[in-house]
Amino acid sequence: MILHDFLPSGNGYKIRLLCARLDMKVILKQYDITKGETRTESFLAMNPNGKIPVLELDDGQCLSESNAVLLYLAEQYNSSLLPPDPILRAKVYKWLFWEQYSHEPNIASPRFWLTHNAMTDLKKQMLPDRIKQGHAALKQMEEALADHTYLVGNTMTLADICLFPYTHVAEEGGAYQLSEYPNIQRWIKEIEDLDWFIPITQV
């Protein structure tokens, strides 16, 4: 399979992290989204939305939307990341949906704006509210991790692989201090200490 990706992207890193967990090898093809490399005719043929990541399967089919790709890989290759109990499974899904609505827009977007020279007057106006909502998201994770090793109980699930990428680099934009969230810091270290772990910068 080929992963079409932008290395600093947390959304792409989710898939690379899951592939590391599954001990799967994929070909990495990188694009610079700051130079419009995902707006070419050939890329838009894979994903009309013009965004990474895209996972190109062996038969040429292309899957986009990072959490949909995570679910596909987990369902195809490792069901242990999706609990068999329907309630626990629903809780994993809840975190995946929550990540795209409440977490990623408020943690990832400020990071990108502030580290990729992407700030505009409109984004400057939006930034304070995004940071406020980002702290609310981190607080929710902090509380969820107070009594459990991972987000859904004491066993790693797809929820952790989904939430780890943008959470662990939240400080890069200068908007957040993870020292305010000791449970999250413990959870990050827990994942980074796993023998299959790969950093976001690893090709």
C-alpha positions as CSV (number, residue, x, y, z in Angstrom):
1,M,0.0,0.0,0.0
2,I,1.0,3.6,-0.5
3,L,0.4,6.3,2.1
4,H,0.2,9.8,0.5
5,D,1.2,12.1,3.4
6,F,2.7,15.3,4.7
7,L,5.2,14.3,7.4
8,P,4.3,17.0,10.0
9,S,0.6,16.1,9.8
10,G,-0.9,14.5,12.8
11,N,-3.7,13.0,10.6
12,G,-1.1,11.2,8.5
13,Y,0.9,10.3,11.6
14,K,-2.1,8.4,13.0
15,I,-1.9,6.0,10.1
16,R,1.9,5.6,10.3
17,L,1.5,5.0,14.0
18,L,-1.1,2.4,13.5
19,C,1.0,0.7,10.8
20,A,3.9,0.6,13.3
21,R,1.5,-1.0,15.8
22,L,0.4,-3.6,13.3
23,D,4.0,-4.2,12.0
24,M,2.8,-3.3,8.5
25,K,5.0,-1.8,5.8
26,V,3.7,0.9,3.5
27,I,5.3,3.1,0.9
28,L,5.4,6.7,2.0
29,K,4.9,9.3,-0.7
30,Q,5.3,12.8,0.7
31,Y,3.5,16.1,-0.4
32,D,4.2,19.6,0.7
33,I,0.7,20.9,1.4
34,T,2.1,24.5,1.8
35,K,3.1,24.5,-1.9
36,G,-0.2,23.2,-3.2
37,E,1.1,19.8,-4.0
38,T,-2.3,18.2,-3.1
39,R,-4.2,20.4,-5.5
40,T,-2.8,18.7,-8.7
41,E,-5.1,16.8,-11.0
42,S,-3.4,13.5,-10.1
43,F,-3.9,14.0,-6.4
44,L,-7.5,15.2,-6.7
45,A,-8.2,12.0,-8.7
46,M,-7.3,10.1,-5.5
47,N,-9.1,12.5,-3.1
48,P,-11.3,15.3,-4.5
49,N,-11.1,17.0,-1.2
50,G,-7.4,17.7,-1.9
51,K,-6.2,16.7,1.5
52,I,-3.8,14.2,3.0
53,P,-3.6,11.5,4.1
54,V,-4.7,9.1,1.4
55,L,-4.1,5.4,1.7
56,E,-3.8,3.8,-1.8
57,L,-4.6,0.1,-1.5
58,D,-2.9,-2.7,-3.4
59,D,-5.8,-2.8,-5.9
60,G,-5.6,0.9,-6.6
61,Q,-8.6,2.0,-4.5
62,C,-8.0,5.1,-2.4
63,L,-9.2,5.8,1.1
64,S,-9.2,9.3,2.7
65,E,-10.3,10.8,6.0
66,S,-7.7,9.7,8.6
67,N,-10.1,8.1,11.1
68,A,-11.9,6.2,8.4
69,V,-8.5,4.8,7.3
70,L,-7.8,3.9,10.9
71,L,-11.0,2.0,11.2
72,Y,-10.4,0.1,7.9
73,L,-6.9,-1.0,9.0
74,A,-8.0,-2.0,12.5
75,E,-11.0,-3.9,11.2
76,Q,-8.9,-5.6,8.5
77,Y,-5.8,-6.4,10.4
78,N,-6.2,-6.2,14.2
79,S,-9.5,-6.3,15.9
80,S,-7.9,-6.1,19.4
81,L,-7.8,-2.3,18.9
82,L,-11.6,-2.3,18.6
83,P,-13.1,-4.0,21.7
84,P,-15.7,-6.8,21.1
85,D,-17.9,-5.4,23.8
86,P,-20.4,-3.1,21.9
87,I,-20.4,-0.4,24.7
88,L,-16.6,-0.2,24.8
89,R,-16.5,-0.2,21.0
90,A,-19.0,2.6,20.9
91,K,-16.7,4.5,23.3
92,V,-13.8,4.1,20.9
93,Y,-16.0,5.4,18.1
94,K,-17.0,8.3,20.3
95,W,-13.4,9.4,20.8
96,L,-12.7,9.2,17.0
97,F,-15.7,11.3,16.2
98,W,-15.0,13.7,19.0
99,E,-11.4,14.1,17.9
100,Q,-12.4,15.6,14.5
101,Y,-15.0,17.9,15.9
102,S,-13.7,19.1,19.3
103,H,-10.0,18.3,19.4
104,E,-8.4,18.6,15.9
105,P,-9.8,22.0,15.0
106,N,-8.7,23.5,18.3
107,I,-5.3,21.7,18.9
108,A,-4.1,21.1,15.3
109,S,-5.2,24.2,13.6
110,P,-3.4,26.7,15.9
111,R,-0.3,24.6,15.7
112,F,-0.4,24.7,11.9
113,W,-1.2,28.4,11.7
114,L,1.6,29.3,14.1
115,T,4.3,27.0,12.8
116,H,3.7,27.2,9.0
117,N,3.3,31.0,8.6
118,A,-0.4,30.5,7.9
119,M,-1.8,33.2,10.1
120,T,-4.2,35.6,8.6
121,D,-6.3,38.5,10.1
122,L,-9.3,36.2,10.3
123,K,-7.3,33.4,12.0
124,K,-6.0,35.9,14.5
125,Q,-9.5,36.7,15.4
126,M,-10.4,33.1,15.7
127,L,-7.3,32.0,17.7
128,P,-8.4,33.0,21.2
129,D,-11.6,31.0,21.0
130,R,-9.8,28.0,19.4
131,I,-7.3,28.0,22.3
132,K,-10.2,28.2,24.8
133,Q,-11.9,25.2,23.1
134,G,-8.6,23.4,22.9
135,H,-8.1,23.7,26.7
136,A,-11.6,22.3,27.1
137,A,-10.7,19.3,24.9
138,L,-7.5,18.7,26.8
139,K,-9.3,18.9,30.1
140,Q,-11.8,16.3,28.9
141,M,-8.9,14.0,28.0
142,E,-7.2,14.7,31.3
143,E,-10.3,13.7,33.3
144,A,-10.8,10.6,31.2
145,L,-7.2,9.5,31.9
146,A,-7.5,10.1,35.7
147,D,-8.6,6.5,36.5
148,H,-7.5,4.6,33.4
149,T,-4.2,3.9,31.6
150,Y,-5.7,4.6,28.3
151,L,-8.8,6.5,27.0
152,V,-11.1,3.5,27.0
153,G,-10.0,1.5,30.1
154,N,-6.6,0.0,30.7
155,T,-6.0,-1.5,27.3
156,M,-4.8,0.5,24.3
157,T,-7.5,1.0,21.6
158,L,-7.8,2.9,18.3
159,A,-8.9,5.9,20.4
160,D,-5.4,6.3,21.8
161,I,-3.8,6.0,18.4
162,C,-6.2,8.6,17.0
163,L,-5.7,11.2,19.9
164,F,-2.0,10.8,20.5
165,P,-0.6,12.5,17.4
166,Y,-2.0,16.0,17.8
167,T,-2.0,15.9,21.5
168,H,1.7,15.1,22.0
169,V,2.7,18.1,19.8
170,A,0.1,20.5,21.2
171,E,2.9,22.7,22.6
172,E,4.5,23.3,19.2
173,G,2.3,26.3,18.4
174,G,3.0,27.9,21.8
175,A,-0.7,28.0,22.7
176,Y,-0.7,25.1,25.2
177,Q,1.5,23.8,28.1
178,L,1.0,20.1,28.7
179,S,2.5,20.5,32.1
180,E,-1.0,21.6,33.1
181,Y,-2.2,18.1,32.2
182,P,-0.2,15.5,34.2
183,N,-2.5,12.6,33.2
184,I,-2.0,13.4,29.6
185,Q,1.7,13.6,30.1
186,R,1.7,10.2,31.7
187,W,-0.3,8.8,28.9
188,I,2.0,10.3,26.3
189,K,5.0,8.7,28.0
190,E,3.2,5.4,28.2
191,I,2.7,5.3,24.5
192,E,6.2,6.6,23.7
193,D,7.7,3.8,25.8
194,L,6.0,1.1,23.7
195,D,8.6,-1.0,21.8
196,W,6.8,-0.4,18.4
197,F,6.5,3.4,18.8
198,I,7.8,5.6,16.0
199,P,8.1,9.4,16.3
200,I,6.2,11.8,14.0
201,T,9.4,12.7,12.2
202,Q,10.3,9.1,11.3
203,V,9.9,8.3,7.6
